[in-house]
Amino acid sequence: MKNRGFTIVEMLITVAIFSILMIAVTGVFVSILNTQRYTFSLNQLVDQSGYALEYLGKQIRDANQLESADGGEIKITNKKGEEITIKLKDERIKIGDVFLTPGDITVDSFEVLDFQEEDYKRVTILMKVVKDEASLILQQTIAVRN
């Protein structure tokens, strides 16, 4: 009479192969999740910092007077005659009394460079922003209209 079943050796080999496959699949799954998290953080970083740069650019372009642009701070006078200071404070961009960047995004560096060529004035903003493990270095040059 023949036994119809699996031997212990066959079962051990099957379990070993299945375990190796599951470890590989789990590793790929974890890698995909980490990539998705990084991509999501980078996407939020691009959206939020892009908004901040556009807003700053509009404020500087529309300013009646650019008083100073040195290092990490710029002072402008808007069309209403209000003096506005844009600076880095507590790792966030602050314009006047309001923070422009959200709290979950860290601004590691914020630098303002002022260039004057005859009648043409421009301001370059450099900043490094970080969210979770994603980071970006951004630059925008703005022509001042006065």
C-alpha positions as CSV (number, residue, x, y, z in Angstrom):
1,M,0.0,0.0,0.0
2,K,1.4,3.4,-1.1
3,N,1.2,6.5,1.1
4,R,-0.3,9.4,-0.6
5,G,1.2,12.5,1.1
6,F,4.2,14.6,1.3
7,T,7.4,13.8,3.1
8,I,8.8,16.1,5.8
9,V,11.7,17.1,3.4
10,E,9.2,18.1,0.7
11,M,7.3,20.2,3.2
12,L,10.4,21.9,4.6
13,I,11.6,22.8,1.1
14,T,8.1,24.2,0.2
15,V,7.9,26.3,3.4
16,A,11.5,27.6,2.8
17,I,10.7,28.6,-0.8
18,F,7.4,30.3,0.3
19,S,9.2,32.1,3.1
20,I,11.9,33.5,0.7
21,L,9.2,34.6,-1.7
22,M,7.3,36.4,1.0
23,I,10.4,38.2,2.3
24,A,11.1,39.4,-1.2
25,V,7.5,40.6,-1.8
26,T,7.5,42.3,1.6
27,G,10.7,44.1,0.8
28,V,9.3,45.4,-2.5
29,F,6.1,46.5,-0.8
30,V,8.0,48.4,1.9
31,S,10.1,50.0,-0.8
32,I,7.1,51.1,-2.7
33,L,5.5,52.6,0.4
34,N,8.6,54.6,1.2
35,T,8.8,55.9,-2.3
36,Q,5.2,56.9,-2.2
37,R,5.7,58.8,1.1
38,Y,8.7,60.6,-0.3
39,T,6.9,61.5,-3.5
40,F,3.9,62.8,-1.5
41,S,6.2,64.9,0.7
42,L,8.1,66.3,-2.3
43,N,4.8,67.1,-4.1
44,Q,3.6,69.1,-1.0
45,L,6.9,70.8,-0.8
46,V,6.8,71.9,-4.4
47,D,3.2,73.2,-4.0
48,Q,3.7,75.1,-0.8
49,S,7.1,76.5,-1.6
50,G,6.0,77.4,-5.1
51,Y,3.1,79.4,-3.6
52,A,5.4,81.1,-1.2
53,L,7.8,82.1,-4.0
54,E,5.0,83.4,-6.2
55,Y,3.5,85.4,-3.4
56,L,6.9,86.9,-2.5
57,G,7.5,87.7,-6.2
58,K,4.2,89.5,-6.5
59,Q,4.9,91.6,-3.3
60,I,8.3,92.6,-4.5
61,R,7.3,93.3,-8.1
62,D,4.3,95.4,-7.0
63,A,6.3,97.3,-4.3
64,N,6.5,101.1,-4.6
65,Q,9.9,101.0,-2.9
66,L,12.5,98.4,-2.2
67,E,14.3,99.7,0.9
68,S,16.7,96.9,1.6
69,A,17.5,93.4,0.5
70,D,20.3,92.0,2.5
71,G,21.0,88.4,3.6
72,G,17.8,86.9,5.0
73,E,15.6,89.9,5.1
74,I,13.9,92.3,2.7
75,K,12.0,95.5,3.4
76,I,9.5,96.9,0.9
77,T,6.9,99.6,0.9
78,N,3.7,98.5,-0.8
79,K,1.3,100.6,-2.8
80,K,-0.7,101.5,0.3
81,G,2.5,103.0,1.9
82,E,2.9,100.2,4.4
83,E,6.4,99.0,5.2
84,I,6.5,95.2,5.0
85,T,9.4,93.1,6.2
86,I,10.0,89.6,4.7
87,K,12.3,87.4,6.7
88,L,13.1,83.9,8.0
89,K,11.8,83.4,11.5
90,D,11.5,80.1,13.4
91,E,12.4,78.2,10.2
92,R,9.4,79.7,8.3
93,I,9.1,82.7,6.0
94,K,7.3,85.6,7.7
95,I,5.8,88.5,5.8
96,G,4.7,91.2,8.1
97,D,2.9,89.5,11.0
98,V,1.9,86.4,9.1
99,F,3.8,83.2,8.4
100,L,3.8,82.4,4.6
101,T,5.0,78.8,4.8
102,P,3.1,76.2,6.8
103,G,4.4,74.7,10.0
104,D,5.2,71.3,8.6
105,I,7.6,72.7,6.1
106,T,11.0,73.8,7.4
107,V,12.9,76.6,5.6
108,D,16.6,75.7,6.2
109,S,17.9,78.8,4.5
110,F,16.5,82.0,3.1
111,E,18.7,84.5,1.3
112,V,17.9,87.7,-0.6
113,L,20.3,89.1,-3.1
114,D,19.9,92.7,-4.5
115,F,21.2,93.7,-7.9
116,Q,21.2,97.1,-9.4
117,E,22.2,97.7,-13.0
118,E,21.6,101.4,-14.1
119,D,17.8,101.7,-14.2
120,Y,17.1,98.0,-13.8
121,K,16.8,96.5,-10.3
122,R,16.2,92.9,-9.5
123,V,16.1,90.7,-6.4
124,T,17.0,87.1,-6.3
125,I,15.5,84.9,-3.6
126,L,17.3,81.6,-2.7
127,M,15.8,79.2,-0.2
128,K,16.1,75.6,0.9
129,V,12.9,73.9,2.1
130,V,12.5,70.5,3.8
131,K,9.5,68.3,4.6
132,D,10.1,64.9,6.2
133,E,13.0,63.4,4.1
134,A,12.3,65.5,1.0
135,S,14.2,68.8,0.3
136,L,14.4,71.4,-2.4
137,I,16.6,74.3,-3.2
138,L,14.6,77.0,-5.0
139,Q,15.7,80.3,-6.6
140,Q,13.6,83.1,-8.2
141,T,14.8,86.3,-9.7
142,I,12.3,89.2,-9.6
143,A,12.4,92.4,-11.6
144,V,11.3,95.4,-9.4
145,R,8.8,97.7,-11.2
146,N,9.4,101.3,-10.1
